[in-house]
Amino acid sequence: MTLQEQLKQMRHASMERMPQSIMKVFTDSIANIRKSQLKENTLQVGDYVPDMNLQNSNGNNLWLSNLIEQEFLILNFYRGGWCPYCNMELREYERLRKSFNQLNTDIVGISAEIPELANTTTNKNGISFPVLTDVDAQSMKAVGIVFQLDEASKKEFKNFGMDFTKIHGNSNFELPVPAVYVINKDMQIVYTHFEEDYMTRLEPTELLENLKNNLITENT
């Protein structure tokens, strides 16, 4: 089953299970992100990402530049291990990791959840690639993919038992739009995928084909 098929099933189940009033809060939030033109202000293909200071599951600091060991590195910015759509996506990248590696490409997952929770995300999804913490979403802000939760969304997340002050270790109530960036060894962006609707994700096999047919050819 493709990631798109899995996501479609999850979305359908959520809409059936969740009261329409709650779904409206989240769909309104998506619409507001689109209206804010966040996408137009993110880093784009050809731009260079800053050298991000990230933390591993032990709380040790790592520089993004030290993680680029192959020709390309996929930066998978996800909302957190509490998000079922993110977990599905991470598992699909794990399933295809060897195929990406054969194209001299590796993967790293990045969220703002504290290292302890990032470690939980790693273990429950059987992830072998690094799953790292962007403290206070500073690096994601530099990329331009962060938005602040509106009051209605805060209320619904709280009703679901989501305490973002504990998940993120701060009271900023900020989340990233799920995004995929591919960078080369110079930390230049060669591919991006940004979708305001958190229930919609890039199909990893599409990225695999893009790398195979376009990016690798352009960079050889």
N, C-alpha and C positions, 0 to 999 in steps of 0.2 A: 504494500500500500504506500502510495506517495505521501509526502508531507502534506500536500494540498488536500488529499483525501482525508487524512487524519484530522487536519484543521477544520475541514468542512463538517465532519462528524461532531467534533468538539463544539463548534459554533452552534450547530443545530441543537445539540443536547443542552447547551447553556440557555438558548433562547426558549426552549421548552420548559426548562426547570426554573428559570429566573423570572420573577414578576416583570411585566412589561415596563413598569415604572422605573425599575432598577436598570434594565437594559437601556432605557432612554437616557438615563444619567450618563452611562458610559458612551453611548453613541453620540450624545451631545458634546461630550468631552472630546471625542475624535473630531467632530465637526469644528470645534473651537480651535483645535491644534491646526487644522487645515487653514482656517481663517487667519491665524496668526502668521502664516507664511514662514513657519519655522524651516520648512524644507528648502526654501529659496536662500536661506541664510546659513545653511550648513556648509562645511568644507566640501568641495567638489573634486571631480576627476582633474588631476593636474596639480592640485594643491598638495601641500606637505602637512602631515599630521605632526603635532608637537611630540617631543619625546616624553611619553607618559610615565609617571611614577605610579606604579601599581603595587598591590600587596598580594602575596600568595596566602594559602590557607594557614600558614604559621605566623602571618602578620609581618613577614619580611618584605622589604621594599625591593622591587624589580623595575628596571627601566625597559621600556618597550623596545628600544634599540638593541638590547641584549637578547631579545626573544626572536629576532629575525635571523634564523639560521639557514633558511632556504631562500629561493628566489622571491617567493611571495608569502605574505602572511595575511590570513583572513581574520579580521577583527569582528567578532560577533558580539554586538552590544545588545544585551538582553535585560529585561525588566527585573527579573529575580527568580529564584527557585520556587517561589510561591505561585508563579504564573504557569499554568498548564500548557499554554501555547509555546512559551519559551522552552519548557522541558522537552516538548515534542521536537522542537527545532534543534536543540542541542544534541538530542539522541540521534537525529538524522545525520548531523555533521560527524558525530562519532562513528556512525555506521559507514560513512564514506571517507573517513580520514585516510585510510590507506590509499584510496584512489586519488585523493588530493596530494598525498605525499609523493605518489608516482609522477605527479606533475610539478614536483619541486615546490610544493605549497603546503603550509601548515595552518593551524587554526588556534585561536585563543578566544575564550569567552570572557566578557567583561561586564560587570554589573556594579551597582553601588551598594549591594548588600554586604554586610560585614564579613570578614574572612571566615568566621565560624560557619555562617550560613552558606557561603560560597562552597565551603568544603562539603556541607550537607548536599548541596546541589550536585556536586561532583560524584559523590558516592551513590546517591539514589538513582542517578542516571547512567552510572557506569562510564563516566567520561575519563578518557586518558589524556586529552589535551589540557593545557593550563586553563583553569577557571579562576579569574582574578578579580580583586576588588579595586574599584576606582573610588578612593576615599572622598566623600562629599561630592562625588560626581564631577570633580574638577576637570578631568581630562575630557569627559563627555561634554562638558560645557564648552571647552575649547573647540571641540569638533562642531558643536552647535546643535546637538540632538536632544537637549534636556528641556522639559517643560515643568511647570509647577501645577500640582493637582488643584482643581477648583474645589470649592467648599462642598458641593454636592457629592463629588467623587470621594472626598475625604470621609464624609459621613457614611457612604455605602461601604467603603473599604473597612472602616471601623466596625460596622455592623457584621462584616465577614470575619472579624477578629484580627484584622491586619493592623499591626502597630508599627508604622514606618519609623518611629523614633528608635525602636529596637532593631528593626531590619536594617536601617541605614546608619544608625548610631548618631543621628542628628535630628533636628526638628524642621528640616527644610521642605519636606513633602515634595520632593522632586523625583521625577522618573525620566528615563530616556525613551524616546521613540525607538522601538526595535529597529536596528539598522545593521547592515553588513558593509564593511569597508575592506577592500583589498589593497594592501600597500606593497611596494617593492623594497629592495634593500636600502634604497635612498630615503625610505619613508614617504615616498610620493604615492598619492592615491591613484590607482589605476582602474578602480571599479567601485561603484557605490549602489546600494539599494536601501531606500528609505520609504517606509510606508506608515502613515499616521495611524492606520487601523491595526491595532495590536493583534487582531485575530487573523491578519493576512501576513504571510511571510514569503520570502524568496524560496523557490524550490531549489535545494542544494544541488541537485543534478543539473539544473540550468546553469548554475555558476561553474560547475565542473566542465560542462561543454563550452562555456564561454572562455574559460581558462585554456582549454585544449585548442580551441579553434581561433581565438582572437588574441588574448593577452600574451600567451607564450610566443606566438608568431611575431607580435609587435615588439617583443623585448629580446628577440634573438637576432 
